Amino acid sequence: MNYYKPLVYEIPVEEDGWILKTILQKRMFISRSLLSRLKQTEQGIMLNGERVYISVRVAVGDRVEVRMEEETSTDIIPQNIPLDIIHEDEHLLILNKPTGIIVHPTHGHYINTLANGVVYYWQQSGQNIRFRPIHRLDQETSGVLAIAKNPYVHQWVSEQMIAQTTKKEYVAIVYGHVAADRGTIDAPIDRNPESPHLRIVLETGYPSVTHYEVVERYKDVSLVRLWLDTGRTHQIRVHMRSIGHPLMGDKLYFTNEAGEELLADNSVPLIERHALHAEKLGFTHPATKQWMEFTAKLPTDMSHFIEKLTLL
């Protein structure tokens, strides 16, 4: 049986005599579900090189090791798709996702996804890893995407996102001149009862918060930077439409909630997809416990679009 490189924790003086289970949960941040899985693994939890019960007490200087079995995504077809890698280490793969590609295979769509390319890349580099995206980006949205290389890393970063301690920064181009230089949209989002594949602002929906700042105003168009406290499906697209400024090129949310089209003047150029780019992602690294930020440069279609706007 092969294992990923172990997570290691050395017991400090102030934790002398603690129960191992407490160390695993409170210091190594192992979730209950992952802990249950590790207990069933031959070398999942080791203390000073030996397999032990998690009820034992630890002493100063003891070395706790957590090992996870290597896994592969046997249900994903490897495919040679170019990847724009921002960062990679033994725990994480950070990509600049291009527009036009979906993250994970879906029913009836088994190839030409980011997952197919990542699995191929890992196989070619001799890595036995299961594809675990920590978050998703819409097919047309470009930018920073984080992929975990084991269940622990996935859990660690996912919990930061749930706790809203990560930094998610986007750039968007929207219809119209956004009046306020900066603001916050605090409006709950849920499925549209009439069109379940769409989302709308709904009083009974899930709490959703988006902060924005206007970077530049062009002819009938604004360039904005956005930060998210929550990560609802289509959140930025729904929130910006709710204040009368849908994203340029958005084929789903180009009307206001009354169904009236919100279009810029015909003299304004168009873009082939919704103009949204996940520019930055920051979180505490699961192994080093250091804050890290990753940046994806603006894609060519959006930068060229902005250049056209400056000429109007």
Phi, psi and omega in degrees: 000131180259146182235153170289165177303132186292152168274132187239139177220128179256131187287120178278172183304316186290352180248013177301128178089358179292156173286139182303321180302321179295319177300314182298319184274319187267336181250324179261354174058043176276127180288163180298319181294318179290324179299317178299320180292319181295324181297336181267358180264138187307313180242031184296316181232119183233141176237115183053041175084004181235147177284133184221167172282149182283359178272355182287158176265146182257163180233163180306132178088350177300147181249115178262131178234135176242124181240134176246140181293143174294144180225159174228157177269085183290343181267003180247127183282120178297138182212133183284091179242127181302139179242140175259095186272122178273320183202144173212136169219191184288353183247330190222151168234121181247122184244156166263101184287128176283161175288156175088002181235136178274158187283315190228144177304144176233174180302122181083001181222079190262348181232173178063032174250167178299323180300318179301318180291321181292315179299319177298313181301316180295320179297317180294332180262011175074025180255126177264095188222140175272139182288117181226086176292135182280333177210176182236155169234143177303159181306318184274348180279132178258169171123196189293127177228129182258134179235129181273147180261357174201167185299325182296313181296319178300313180297315185299309183286323178300319180293327175295322179293319178296321180281358178062035178257002175272166176245120178236114184238130183238160172237133180221154173245123188237157176294141171081172176267113176292121189295309183279141178295329177207158181186178179229133176254110180247089187216123182296146183236142174208177178296147173283116183303331182274337179218086189302341179279352178253159176244151177219162171287125185219131184305327182266010183281190182275139180306133183214129184227126177233131174254143180221159177215132179282125178271317182201147174245129178247193178293108178060017183217147177233140171262123184232152173249139186228147176233140183250135169269333180233171183227056179286154176302129178060025188304308182297317183296318181289315182295317181292324175295324184296338178255016174087016183226069178296160181291141173301136177080002182282115184277345180262325188239049182265008176239164173278180187286354174268000178087007180274133182293139178243090185243146175285172178302147183299342181281350180279131180295163181249164175233148190283348181218169179294134189277079181222132183224126176279097190279320184223147173220127179231142177196169177279126183295133185295336182262310184277342184062020177261147177289133179229144176233138181238138184235136176246124182295153181299133181291162186301319184296322179285321180293321177293324178297316179297321178300320177296321182295325181292342181271351183281000000 
